[in-house]
């Protein structure tokens, strides 16, 4: 439960927590990029928020998509294994070509 720390007239400050944060990105040849924020709650140890966002290439109206994942430390370790595994399987099974594009329908 939040508790007011400071009140000035009708304005009241509510503490909403403190976090540790790591941020990074990768650029794409298309001019777009992927960015990620990983936020670890200081108060609720073990609670992790991972936000991944795809930004469009310059001049594109649609700047991509976002996903927020609430994870535990064990989940965080499993996520890269899951992603690399499903991509490798899709390539092996002909679902994706080597360049990551969907394979043509047969």
C-alpha positions as CSV (number, residue, x, y, z in Angstrom):
1,X,0.0,0.0,0.0
2,X,1.3,3.4,-1.0
3,X,1.8,6.0,1.8
4,X,1.9,9.8,1.1
5,X,5.4,11.1,1.8
6,X,4.8,14.8,1.2
7,X,1.7,17.0,0.9
8,X,1.6,20.6,-0.3
9,X,-2.0,22.0,-0.3
10,X,-4.0,19.5,-2.4
11,X,-0.9,18.1,-4.1
12,X,0.4,14.8,-2.6
13,X,3.5,12.8,-3.5
14,X,3.0,9.1,-3.7
15,X,6.1,6.8,-3.7
16,X,5.9,4.3,-6.5
17,X,9.2,2.4,-6.0
18,X,12.8,2.5,-7.0
19,X,14.4,0.3,-9.6
20,X,17.6,-0.7,-11.2
21,X,17.7,-0.5,-15.0
22,X,19.7,-1.5,-18.1
23,X,18.9,-0.2,-21.5
24,X,20.3,-1.1,-25.0
25,X,19.5,-1.3,-28.7
26,X,20.6,-2.8,-32.0
27,X,20.4,-1.1,-35.4
28,X,19.1,-2.7,-38.5
29,X,20.2,-2.2,-42.1
30,X,16.7,-0.9,-43.0
31,X,17.3,2.2,-40.7
32,X,15.1,0.8,-38.0
33,X,16.2,-0.5,-34.6
34,X,15.3,-2.7,-31.7
35,X,15.6,-1.4,-28.1
36,X,15.2,-3.1,-24.8
37,X,14.8,-2.0,-21.2
38,X,15.3,-4.4,-18.3
39,X,14.0,-3.1,-15.0
40,X,14.6,-4.9,-11.7
41,X,12.5,-3.8,-8.7
42,X,14.5,-2.9,-5.6
43,X,11.6,-3.5,-3.2
44,X,10.2,-6.7,-4.8
45,X,13.5,-8.6,-5.4
46,X,13.2,-11.0,-8.2
47,X,10.6,-9.1,-10.1
48,X,11.8,-8.1,-13.6
49,X,10.1,-6.1,-16.3
50,X,11.6,-6.6,-19.8
51,X,10.3,-4.2,-22.5
52,X,11.3,-4.8,-26.1
53,X,10.3,-2.3,-28.9
54,X,10.9,-2.2,-32.6
55,X,11.3,1.2,-34.1
56,X,10.7,1.8,-37.8
57,X,13.1,3.0,-40.4
58,X,13.3,6.8,-40.8
59,X,10.2,8.1,-42.7
60,X,8.0,5.2,-41.8
61,X,4.7,6.1,-40.1
62,X,4.4,2.8,-38.2
63,X,7.3,2.6,-35.8
64,X,6.9,-1.1,-35.0
65,X,5.6,-3.0,-32.0
66,X,6.3,-3.4,-28.3
67,X,6.1,-6.2,-25.8
68,X,6.3,-6.0,-22.0
69,X,7.2,-9.2,-20.2
70,X,7.1,-9.7,-16.4
71,X,9.7,-12.3,-15.5
72,X,11.5,-14.0,-12.7
73,X,15.3,-14.6,-12.8
74,X,14.8,-18.2,-14.0
75,X,12.4,-17.0,-16.8
76,X,15.0,-14.5,-17.9
77,X,17.6,-17.2,-18.4
78,X,15.2,-19.3,-20.4
79,X,14.1,-16.6,-22.8
80,X,17.2,-16.5,-25.1
81,X,17.3,-20.3,-25.2
82,X,13.6,-20.3,-26.3
83,X,14.1,-17.7,-28.9
84,X,17.2,-19.1,-30.5
85,X,15.7,-22.6,-30.3
86,X,12.4,-21.7,-32.1
87,X,14.3,-19.7,-34.8
88,X,16.7,-22.6,-35.4
89,X,13.8,-25.0,-35.6
90,X,11.9,-22.7,-38.1
91,X,15.0,-22.6,-40.3
92,X,15.6,-26.3,-40.1
93,X,12.0,-27.0,-40.9
94,X,11.9,-24.6,-43.9
95,X,9.5,-22.1,-42.1
96,X,12.2,-19.4,-42.4
97,X,15.0,-18.8,-44.9
98,X,18.5,-18.1,-43.7
99,X,17.8,-14.3,-43.9
100,X,14.9,-14.6,-41.5
101,X,12.2,-14.2,-44.1
102,X,9.2,-16.5,-44.3
103,X,9.8,-19.3,-46.8
104,X,7.5,-19.3,-49.8
105,X,4.4,-21.4,-49.6
106,X,4.7,-24.8,-51.3
